[in-house]
Amino acid sequence: MADEPRPAFARVVVDARTRRGWTQEDLALASGIGERTISRWEKRGAEPRIGQIRAFIDATNAAPEDILRALDLLPAEPTSRISDDPDEQAIWSLGERRGWPEDLRRDLIDFLRVRRQRYSDGQSSDQEGGRTARPGERLDALLEARQAQAAAAEARIDAEPGDEQHAPPVSS
């Protein structure tokens, strides 16, 4: 086991903890994450749940992009160019309208690309109604729903004062 390389996320956890001089118990107390969970992260490279990632970042002040890259949710190198893909363009333009920093928009687009790649590589297959979902099918549906929600929200924001009754309803 000592000769095996440690998974990237395990290295991030150990580095963040030891940089502060903490034991696993100290990290558990500071983050509210179980000590056994932290041990599994460090020894076996177990992946955290999203709430645990947030608690870990809050406790250690670790860089969120380092965590996401260690979990292969962002590529190792940030993207330098936005493609002609409509979803990427939608993320970029929404971010511009909302005043999001350019690096955040690029990270979101990188995240989208990594997720698409994972689904297209077949790393994630879901059972839906007794059949295996086509790789990317669930992600496509999720993106379509998000785009519809964004369009409805934009329509509400763009409505003139007093025209609220004419704004399209937002589905949940």
N, C-alpha and C positions, 0 to 999 in steps of 0.2 A: 504494500500500500504506500510506503514511503517513496517509492520510485515513480508512482503514478502522478501525473500532473493534477494539481488541484483545479476544479472547475472555476471559471472566472468569477462567478458570484461568490463562491466560498472565499476566494482571495480578497475580494472587496470587503466582505464581512470581517475577516480576520484583520485586514489592514486597518479598517476604521476602528475596530475594537482595541487593537494593540497600540495604535497611535495615541489613544487616550489613556493607555495604561489600565484598561478595564479587563476584568474577567468576563466570562460568559454570563455569570450571575449579575455583574454590574450592568451589562448591556440589557439583560432581561428586565432588571428593575427600572432602568432609564427609559426603555421603550414600551414596556408592558407586553412584550412578546415572551412566550415561555422559554425557559432555559433549554429544555429538550429540543425545541424547534431550532434555536440558535445552534445547538450542537449538531443537529442534522444538516443545517445549512453548511456549516464549516467542514464536517467530516464526509458527508455524502453528496454535497452539492444540491441538496433538495431546494426546489424553487419556492419562493414565498408567494403568499396571496397579496393582492393589491393593497389591502389595508395594512399588512405587515410591512410592505415596502415604504409606505408613508410613515409609519411609526419608526422604522429604522432610520429613515432620512431625518426625521425630526429629532431623534435622539442623538444621532452622530454628526449631523450637518454634512453628510456625504452628498456629493454632487449627484442630482437625479439622473443626469445623462450617463454618468459612470455606471450607475445601477442598471439602467435600461440597456446599455451596451453589454454589460456583463451577462444579462439575461437574454441577449440576442433580440431585443425588442427595438433596438436602433442599430444601424450598421456601424462598423468600426470607424469609418470616416464619414463625416457629414457630406451630404450631397451638395454639389456646387451649382447644378442647373435644374430648373424646373422643366419637366417635359410638357408635351401638348395634351397629356391625359386630362380629361375634364374634371376628374376628382381632385387631382393635384392643383389644377387651376382654381377650382372652387375653394380649396383650403387656402391657397395663396391670397385670393381676392377677399375672402371673408376676413382673413387675418389683417390685411391692409385696412379694410373698413373699420375693424375693431381696434386698430392700433397695436396689434401684437408685434413684438420685435421680430426681425427677420430670422434670427436663429431659432426662435420658437416655431415659426412657420416651416422652416426647413426640417426641424426635428419631427414635426407632425407628418410631413410628407415622407420623410425617411421611415417613420413608423408604419405608415400606410404601405409603403413598398415592401418592407420586411414582412408584414402580415400577409400581403398578397402572395409573396414568394413562398411563405410557409404553407399557405393553403394550396397553391398551385403545385408545390412539391409533394402534396399529399401527407404532410406531417400532421395534419389535423383532419380527421374525418368524423363527422357527427352522425348519429343515427336519428333520422327524422321519419316518423311514421313507418318504421320497420324497414327502411331502405337507407343505404349509405348516401349521404349528401355528396353531390359533385364538389370537388375541391373548389373553394372560392364561392360556392353558392350562398352560404350563410353570410359571408363577408359582403358579397354583392347586395344581398337583401338589407343588411345592416347599413351599408353606405347609402342605399336608396332611401331608406327611412330617415337617416340623418340629413340627407339633402332636402327631403320634403319638410322636415322640421325646421331646417335653416331657412328655407324659402318662406315658410309660414311666419317665422319670427321676423324676417326681413320685411315682409309685407306689413306686419303689425307696426314695426318701427317706422317704416316709411309713410304710414297713414297720417294724414293731416289731423291736427287736433280737432276733435268733434266728429271724426269719421271712424271712431273705434267700433261702432256697431257694424261697419262694413268690412272690417278686417277679417280675413279667413280664420276660422277656428283652428286651434293647435290641437292635434290629436296626441294622446299620450300612450 
